[in-house]
Amino acid sequence: MQAAIERWLRGVVVWQSVLALRGQLPRCERFLRTHGVDAVPTPILPGIIGVAKIDNLLNQWLKEQRPKELRRRDAQSEHDLRDLTRVRPPKGQAPRLPT
């Protein structure tokens, strides 16, 4: 699975970033497995629903690897990805308890 993650990274970031992130690949694999992903298909094609979820999770993991100052500057995209991947329900969507 880590080899598939590295292939995905090669298509998204520059080679130097791939080299820098190699040590984090086991953590990425655990992150994907905790979200129910058992394999990363290659190639990841846009428009396929199950694959889009994997792509969103990989993007979310990648955004979490950025330095804190960059994460603060672009916090909205990270927030949007969490909503897409349903790490938490979108605001205002939580069911209300009957009173």
Residue, then its C-alpha position, 0 to 999 in steps of 0.5 A: m500500500q505504501a508503494a501506491i501512496e508514493r505513486w500517488l504522491r509523485g503525481v501530486v507533489v515535486w520529487q523533493s517533497v516525495l523524498a521528504l514524505r517517505g518517512q511518513l508513509p507508514r503513518c499515512e497507511r494507518f490513517l487510510r486504514t482507520h478510515g476503511v481504505d484497504a488499498v489505493p488503486t492505481p491510477i486514481l481516476p477522477g469521478i469514481i465515487g469510491v476512488a474520490k474518497i481515497d483521493n480526498l483522504l490522501n489530500q487531507w493527509l498531505k495537507e496535515q503534513r504541511p508546516k503550521e504557518l501554511r496550515r493556518r493560512d489555508a485552513q479553509s481547504e483542510h476544513d472543506l476536505r474534512d467535511l467531504t470525507r465525513v471525518r465529522p458531519p457538516k455543521g448544521q447537519a447533526p440530528r436533533l434530539p426530540t424534546 
